[in-house]
Amino acid sequence: MDNNDKPTLGKKIRSAEKELTKGLIKWRFKRAGRVLPDEETLDHGSEKVVEEAHRVIKKRGKNIFDEFKQAKKEFLKAYRDEDDE
């Protein structure tokens, strides 16, 4: 097996962040009594939330958990706005 085939620590952390984000989004939707989006939408959305959180953290240098929460709120707000159209 090549070293290139092995997931790096960074990739494992990013994957864990994405799965955590997806779990939080599912939890919030269930808690709000909303219908869950399909798995592909959840994957794409959670990836975008993680990317945005990383971008914001690099730019602002604030606490990672506070920025992660804000990115999640923005994603949920954007999803709700799409439903209103």
N, CA, C and O atoms as a MOPAC input file, in Angstrom:
PM7 MOZYME 1SCF
protein

 N      0.84400 1    -1.17700 1     0.00000 1
 C      0.00000 1     0.00000 1     0.00000 1
 C      0.88800 1     1.23800 1     0.00000 1
 O      1.82100 1     1.33800 1     0.79700 1
 N      0.60500 1     2.16100 1    -0.87400 1
 C      1.32100 1     3.41900 1    -0.98400 1
 C      0.95700 1     4.34600 1     0.16300 1
 O     -0.15200 1     4.27900 1     0.69200 1
 N      1.88500 1     5.20800 1     0.54700 1
 C      1.57100 1     6.23400 1     1.53500 1
 C      0.51900 1     7.19700 1     1.00300 1
 O     -0.22200 1     7.79400 1     1.78400 1
 N      0.44300 1     7.35500 1    -0.32100 1
 C     -0.54400 1     8.23700 1    -0.92900 1
 C     -1.95900 1     7.69800 1    -0.76500 1
 O     -2.92200 1     8.46300 1    -0.81200 1
 N     -2.09400 1     6.38100 1    -0.57200 1
 C     -3.40900 1     5.77600 1    -0.39800 1
 C     -3.93800 1     5.93300 1     1.03000 1
 O     -5.14300 1     5.83600 1     1.26000 1
 N     -3.04600 1     6.17200 1     1.97800 1
 C     -3.44600 1     6.29600 1     3.37300 1
 C     -3.99600 1     7.69500 1     3.62200 1
 O     -3.40900 1     8.69100 1     3.19900 1
 N     -5.13900 1     7.75500 1     4.31900 1
 C     -5.66100 1     9.08000 1     4.65300 1
 C     -4.72900 1     9.78700 1     5.64100 1
 O     -4.27600 1     9.18100 1     6.61300 1
 N     -4.45000 1    11.04000 1     5.39700 1
 C     -3.60500 1    11.79700 1     6.30000 1
 C     -4.41900 1    12.21800 1     7.51800 1
 O     -5.64800 1    12.13800 1     7.52300 1
 N     -3.71900 1    12.66300 1     8.53600 1
 C     -4.38700 1    13.12200 1     9.74200 1
 C     -5.31600 1    14.28900 1     9.41000 1
 O     -6.43000 1    14.36700 1     9.93000 1
 N     -4.86200 1    15.18500 1     8.55300 1
 C     -5.68700 1    16.32100 1     8.15300 1
 C     -6.97800 1    15.88800 1     7.48500 1
 O     -8.04200 1    16.45200 1     7.74100 1
 N     -6.87800 1    14.86800 1     6.61400 1
 C     -8.07100 1    14.36500 1     5.92900 1
 C     -9.02500 1    13.69900 1     6.91800 1
 O    -10.24300 1    13.83200 1     6.80300 1
 N     -8.46500 1    12.98600 1     7.88300 1
 C     -9.29400 1    12.33700 1     8.89600 1
 C    -10.01300 1    13.37800 1     9.75400 1
 O    -11.18900 1    13.21800 1    10.08000 1
 N     -9.30100 1    14.44200 1    10.11400 1
 C     -9.90900 1    15.50100 1    10.91800 1
 C    -11.00100 1    16.19700 1    10.11700 1
 O    -12.08600 1    16.45000 1    10.64200 1
 N    -10.72900 1    16.50600 1     8.86100 1
 C    -11.72600 1    17.17500 1     8.00800 1
 C    -12.96500 1    16.29600 1     7.86300 1
 O    -14.09100 1    16.79000 1     7.91200 1
 N    -12.75400 1    14.99300 1     7.68300 1
 C    -13.87600 1    14.06700 1     7.56100 1
 C    -14.69600 1    14.03700 1     8.85600 1
 O    -15.92600 1    14.01400 1     8.81400 1
 N    -14.01800 1    14.03800 1     9.99300 1
 C    -14.70900 1    14.04100 1    11.28200 1
 C    -15.48800 1    15.34200 1    11.47400 1
 O    -16.60100 1    15.32500 1    11.99900 1
 N    -14.91100 1    16.46600 1    11.05400 1
 C    -15.61000 1    17.74800 1    11.14100 1
 C    -16.87700 1    17.72400 1    10.28800 1
 O    -17.93500 1    18.19500 1    10.70700 1
 N    -16.74900 1    17.17500 1     9.10300 1
 C    -17.89300 1    17.09900 1     8.18700 1
 C    -18.99900 1    16.21400 1     8.76700 1
 O    -20.17500 1    16.57400 1     8.70400 1
 N    -18.63500 1    15.07800 1     9.32200 1
 C    -19.62600 1    14.17000 1     9.91400 1
 C    -20.27900 1    14.80000 1    11.14600 1
 O    -21.48200 1    14.64300 1    11.35500 1
 N    -19.50200 1    15.50400 1    11.95700 1
 C    -20.05400 1    16.19700 1    13.11600 1
 C    -21.03800 1    17.26600 1    12.66500 1
 O    -22.12100 1    17.40400 1    13.23400 1
 N    -20.65900 1    18.01400 1    11.64900 1
 C    -21.53500 1    19.06000 1    11.11700 1
 C    -22.82800 1    18.45800 1    10.59900 1
 O    -23.91300 1    18.97200 1    10.86800 1
 N    -22.71100 1    17.36800 1     9.85600 1
 C    -23.90100 1    16.70400 1     9.31800 1
 C    -24.80400 1    16.23000 1    10.45200 1
 O    -26.02500 1    16.35700 1    10.36800 1
 N    -24.21600 1    15.69200 1    11.49900 1
 C    -24.99600 1    15.24900 1    12.65000 1
 C    -25.71200 1    16.40300 1    13.34200 1
 O    -26.86700 1    16.27100 1    13.74700 1
 N    -25.02300 1    17.53300 1    13.47500 1
 C    -25.64600 1    18.70700 1    14.08300 1
 C    -26.80500 1    19.22600 1    13.23300 1
 O    -27.85000 1    19.60600 1    13.76000 1
 N    -26.61300 1    19.23800 1    11.93100 1
 C    -27.67600 1    19.70500 1    11.03400 1
 C    -28.88800 1    18.77700 1    11.14000 1
 O    -30.02200 1    19.24800 1    11.22400 1
 N    -28.65500 1    17.46400 1    11.13500 1
 C    -29.75600 1    16.50300 1    11.26100 1
 C    -30.49300 1    16.70700 1    12.58700 1
 O    -31.72300 1    16.71200 1    12.63200 1
 N    -29.72700 1    16.87400 1    13.65300 1
 C    -30.31500 1    17.06400 1    14.97300 1
 C    -31.19300 1    18.30400 1    15.00200 1
 O    -32.30900 1    18.27500 1    15.52100 1
 N    -30.67400 1    19.41400 1    14.43000 1
 C    -31.43900 1    20.66300 1    14.42500 1
 C    -32.72200 1    20.52700 1    13.60500 1
 O    -33.77000 1    21.03300 1    14.00700 1
 N    -32.64800 1    19.85200 1    12.46900 1
 C    -33.83600 1    19.66100 1    11.64100 1
 C    -34.86500 1    18.81600 1    12.38100 1
 O    -36.05100 1    19.14400 1    12.38000 1
 N    -34.42500 1    17.73300 1    13.01100 1
 C    -35.34900 1    16.87800 1    13.75500 1
 C    -35.95600 1    17.63600 1    14.92800 1
 O    -37.15300 1    17.53200 1    15.19700 1
 N    -35.12500 1    18.39300 1    15.61700 1
 C    -35.59000 1    19.16700 1    16.76900 1
 C    -36.63000 1    20.20300 1    16.35400 1
 O    -37.57200 1    20.47500 1    17.09800 1
 N    -36.45800 1    20.78100 1    15.16600 1
 C    -37.39000 1    21.78900 1    14.67100 1
 C    -38.60600 1    21.15700 1    13.99500 1
 O    -39.52700 1    21.86500 1    13.58700 1
 N    -38.61000 1    19.83000 1    13.87700 1
 C    -39.72600 1    19.13900 1    13.24900 1
 C    -39.75700 1    19.31400 1    11.73300 1
 O    -40.81500 1    19.20700 1    11.11400 1
 N    -38.61700 1    19.57700 1    11.14900 1
 C    -38.53000 1    19.79100 1     9.70100 1
 C    -38.12500 1    18.49200 1     9.00400 1
 O    -37.52800 1    17.60100 1     9.60900 1
 N    -38.45900 1    18.41100 1     7.74400 1
 C    -38.08400 1    17.24900 1     6.94300 1
 C    -36.59300 1    17.35800 1     6.61400 1
 O    -36.11100 1    18.40800 1     6.18900 1
 N    -35.88000 1    16.25600 1     6.81700 1
 C    -34.44200 1    16.24900 1     6.53000 1
 C    -34.19800 1    16.31300 1     5.02500 1
 O    -34.91100 1    15.67600 1     4.25000 1
 N    -33.18600 1    17.08600 1     4.61100 1
 C    -32.80700 1    17.06400 1     3.19600 1
 C    -32.20100 1    15.69500 1     2.85300 1
 O    -31.84500 1    14.92300 1     3.74400 1
 N    -32.09200 1    15.41200 1     1.56600 1
 C    -31.50400 1    14.13500 1     1.16900 1
 C    -30.02400 1    14.09200 1     1.55500 1
 O    -29.41700 1    15.12300 1     1.84600 1
 N    -29.45900 1    12.89700 1     1.55200 1
 C    -28.08700 1    12.67200 1     2.00700 1
 C    -27.06700 1    13.46800 1     1.18500 1
 O    -26.09700 1    13.98600 1     1.73800 1
 N    -27.27900 1    13.56500 1    -0.10800 1
 C    -26.35900 1    14.31800 1    -0.96900 1
 C    -26.34800 1    15.80000 1    -0.58000 1
 O    -25.28900 1    16.42600 1    -0.52900 1
 N    -27.51300 1    16.34600 1    -0.31000 1
 C    -27.61800 1    17.74200 1     0.10600 1
 C    -26.95000 1    17.94100 1     1.46300 1
 O    -26.26200 1    18.93900 1     1.67900 1
 N    -27.15100 1    17.00000 1     2.37200 1
 C    -26.49600 1    17.07700 1     3.68100 1
 C    -24.97900 1    17.02600 1     3.54300 1
 O    -24.27100 1    17.79900 1     4.18900 1
 N    -24.47800 1    16.12400 1     2.70900 1
 C    -23.03400 1    16.02100 1     2.49100 1
 C    -22.47000 1    17.32100 1     1.93100 1
 O    -21.47000 1    17.84600 1     2.41900 1
 N    -23.13000 1    17.82400 1     0.90300 1
 C    -22.66400 1    19.05100 1     0.26000 1
 C    -22.73800 1    20.23000 1     1.23500 1
 O    -21.79900 1    21.02000 1     1.33300 1
 N    -23.84100 1    20.34100 1     1.94100 1
 C    -24.01900 1    21.43400 1     2.88800 1
 C    -23.03200 1    21.39200 1     4.03700 1
 O    -22.48000 1    22.42100 1     4.42600 1
 N    -22.80700 1    20.20700 1     4.58100 1
 C    -21.87300 1    20.10200 1     5.69700 1
 C    -20.44900 1    20.39700 1     5.24900 1
 O    -19.67100 1    20.98800 1     5.99700 1
 N    -20.10600 1    19.99100 1     4.03800 1
 C    -18.78300 1    20.30200 1     3.49700 1
 C    -18.61100 1    21.81400 1     3.34800 1
 O    -17.56000 1    22.36200 1     3.68000 1
 N    -19.64800 1    22.47800 1     2.84700 1
 C    -19.60100 1    23.93800 1     2.68400 1
 C    -19.47500 1    24.64000 1     4.03700 1
 O    -18.73100 1    25.61100 1     4.16700 1
 N    -20.20400 1    24.14700 1     5.04500 1
 C    -20.13100 1    24.74600 1     6.38000 1
 C    -18.71900 1    24.62000 1     6.93800 1
 O    -18.18100 1    25.57900 1     7.49200 1
 N    -18.11900 1    23.44800 1     6.79500 1
 C    -16.76500 1    23.22700 1     7.29900 1
 C    -15.77400 1    24.12400 1     6.55300 1
 O    -14.90700 1    24.73400 1     7.17800 1
 N    -15.89300 1    24.20900 1     5.22700 1
 C    -14.99500 1    25.07000 1     4.44500 1
 C    -15.13400 1    26.52900 1     4.87500 1
 O    -14.13800 1    27.22700 1     5.05900 1
 N    -16.36700 1    26.97800 1     5.03200 1
 C    -16.60500 1    28.36500 1     5.42900 1
 C    -16.06600 1    28.62200 1     6.82700 1
 O    -15.47500 1    29.67300 1     7.07900 1
 N    -16.26100 1    27.68400 1     7.73100 1
 C    -15.75000 1    27.84000 1     9.09500 1
 C    -14.23000 1    27.97500 1     9.08100 1
 O    -13.67500 1    28.81500 1     9.79000 1
 N    -13.56300 1    27.16100 1     8.28700 1
 C    -12.10500 1    27.23600 1     8.19500 1
 C    -11.65900 1    28.57400 1     7.60300 1
 O    -10.68900 1    29.17500 1     8.06500 1
 N    -12.37700 1    29.03100 1     6.57700 1
 C    -12.02800 1    30.29400 1     5.93900 1
 C    -12.18000 1    31.45300 1     6.92700 1
 O    -11.31300 1    32.32000 1     7.02900 1
 N    -13.27900 1    31.44600 1     7.63600 1
 C    -13.54300 1    32.52300 1     8.59100 1
 C    -12.52900 1    32.50200 1     9.72000 1
 O    -12.04000 1    33.55100 1    10.14000 1
 N    -12.21500 1    31.32600 1    10.20600 1
 C    -11.26500 1    31.19300 1    11.31200 1
 C     -9.89400 1    31.71400 1    10.89300 1
 O     -9.23800 1    32.42600 1    11.65400 1
 N     -9.46600 1    31.36300 1     9.69800 1
 C     -8.17700 1    31.85600 1     9.20500 1
 C     -8.19300 1    33.37100 1     9.09400 1
 O     -7.21500 1    34.03600 1     9.43800 1
 N     -9.30000 1    33.91400 1     8.61500 1
 C     -9.40700 1    35.35700 1     8.40300 1
 C     -9.48700 1    36.11200 1     9.71800 1
 O     -8.79600 1    37.11500 1     9.89400 1
 N    -10.29500 1    35.66100 1    10.62200 1
 C    -10.56300 1    36.40200 1    11.85900 1
 C     -9.74100 1    35.95000 1    13.05100 1
 O     -9.48900 1    36.73000 1    13.97000 1
 N     -9.31700 1    34.68100 1    13.03700 1
 C     -8.51800 1    34.17500 1    14.14400 1
 C     -9.28100 1    34.03400 1    15.45000 1
 O     -8.69300 1    34.14900 1    16.52600 1
 N    -10.58500 1    33.78600 1    15.37100 1
 C    -11.40000 1    33.64600 1    16.58900 1
 C    -11.49500 1    32.18000 1    17.00900 1
 O    -10.98700 1    31.28100 1    16.33900 1
 N    -12.14100 1    31.98400 1    18.10300 1
 C    -12.34700 1    30.64800 1    18.65400 1
 C    -13.06900 1    29.75300 1    17.65000 1
 O    -14.10600 1    30.13500 1    17.10800 1
 N    -12.52600 1    28.56900 1    17.40300 1
 C    -13.05500 1    27.66100 1    16.39300 1
 C    -14.49900 1    27.24400 1    16.67700 1
 O    -15.29100 1    27.13400 1    15.74100 1
 N    -14.84900 1    27.01700 1    17.89400 1
 C    -16.20500 1    26.55400 1    18.19300 1
 C    -17.23500 1    27.65900 1    17.97600 1
 O    -18.33600 1    27.39200 1    17.49500 1
 N    -16.89100 1    28.88500 1    18.32300 1
 C    -17.81200 1    29.99600 1    18.07500 1
 C    -18.04200 1    30.18600 1    16.57800 1
 O    -19.17500 1    30.41200 1    16.15300 1
 N    -16.99100 1    30.10000 1    15.77900 1
 C    -17.11500 1    30.26200 1    14.33600 1
 C    -17.87400 1    29.08700 1    13.71500 1
 O    -18.64500 1    29.27500 1    12.77400 1
 N    -17.66500 1    27.91200 1    14.22400 1
 C    -18.36700 1    26.73100 1    13.72000 1
 C    -19.86800 1    26.88400 1    13.95800 1
 O    -20.67300 1    26.58500 1    13.07600 1
 N    -20.23800 1    27.34400 1    15.13300 1
 C    -21.65300 1    27.56200 1    15.44400 1
 C    -22.25900 1    28.61300 1    14.51700 1
 O    -23.38400 1    28.45300 1    14.04300 1
 N    -21.51700 1    29.68500 1    14.25800 1
 C    -22.01700 1    30.74400 1    13.38200 1
 C    -22.18800 1    30.22900 1    11.95100 1
 O    -23.19000 1    30.53700 1    11.30500 1
 N    -21.24300 1    29.46300 1    11.45700 1
 C    -21.34700 1    28.91200 1    10.10800 1
 C    -22.56100 1    27.99500 1     9.99200 1
 O    -23.24700 1    27.99700 1     8.96900 1
 N    -22.82800 1    27.21500 1    11.03500 1
 C    -23.99200 1    26.33100 1    11.03200 1
 C    -25.28000 1    27.15400 1    10.97700 1
 O    -26.20400 1    26.82300 1    10.23500 1
 N    -25.33200 1    28.22000 1    11.76200 1
 C    -26.51200 1    29.08300 1    11.75900 1
 C    -26.73700 1    29.68900 1    10.38200 1
 O    -27.87300 1    29.76500 1     9.91300 1
 N    -25.66500 1    30.11900 1     9.73500 1
 C    -25.78500 1    30.71500 1     8.40700 1
 C    -26.28000 1    29.69300 1     7.38900 1
 O    -27.08400 1    30.02500 1     6.51800 1
 N    -25.80900 1    28.46000 1     7.49300 1
 C    -26.25700 1    27.41300 1     6.58600 1
 C    -27.74500 1    27.15100 1     6.78500 1
 O    -28.49400 1    27.05700 1     5.81300 1
 N    -28.17500 1    27.03400 1     8.03100 1
 C    -29.58100 1    26.77300 1     8.30500 1
 C    -30.45200 1    27.94000 1     7.84600 1
 O    -31.53900 1    27.72400 1     7.31000 1
 N    -29.99400 1    29.15400 1     8.04900 1
 C    -30.74300 1    30.32700 1     7.60400 1
 C    -30.87200 1    30.32400 1     6.08100 1
 O    -31.94900 1    30.58900 1     5.54800 1
 N    -29.77600 1    30.02500 1     5.38000 1
 C    -29.80800 1    29.99000 1     3.92100 1
 C    -30.75100 1    28.89800 1     3.43200 1
 O    -31.46000 1    29.10200 1     2.44700 1
 N    -30.77600 1    27.74700 1     4.09400 1
 C    -31.64400 1    26.65100 1     3.68500 1
 C    -33.11700 1    27.05300 1     3.88400 1
 O    -33.96500 1    26.76400 1     3.04000 1
 N    -33.40300 1    27.71100 1     4.99100 1
 C    -34.77500 1    28.15000 1     5.26000 1
 C    -35.23200 1    29.17500 1     4.23600 1
 O    -36.38400 1    29.14800 1     3.80300 1
 N    -34.34400 1    30.07700 1     3.84600 1
 C    -34.69600 1    31.10500 1     2.86100 1
 C    -35.05500 1    30.49600 1     1.52300 1
 O    -35.91900 1    31.02600 1     0.82400 1
 N    -34.41300 1    29.38900 1     1.14100 1
 C    -34.72300 1    28.71100 1    -0.11800 1
 C    -36.14100 1    28.15400 1    -0.08500 1
 O    -36.83200 1    28.15800 1    -1.10400 1
 N    -36.58200 1    27.67100 1     1.08300 1
 C    -37.91200 1    27.09600 1     1.22900 1
 C    -39.00300 1    28.15600 1     1.08800 1
 O    -40.11700 1    27.85100 1     0.66100 1
 N    -38.68800 1    29.39100 1     1.44300 1
 C    -39.67700 1    30.46500 1     1.43500 1
 C    -40.02800 1    30.94100 1     0.04000 1
 O    -41.06000 1    31.58800 1    -0.13700 1
 N    -39.20600 1    30.64400 1    -0.95700 1
 C    -39.44300 1    31.12700 1    -2.31600 1
 C    -40.56600 1    30.40300 1    -2.98900 1
 O    -40.88800 1    30.69600 1    -4.14000 1

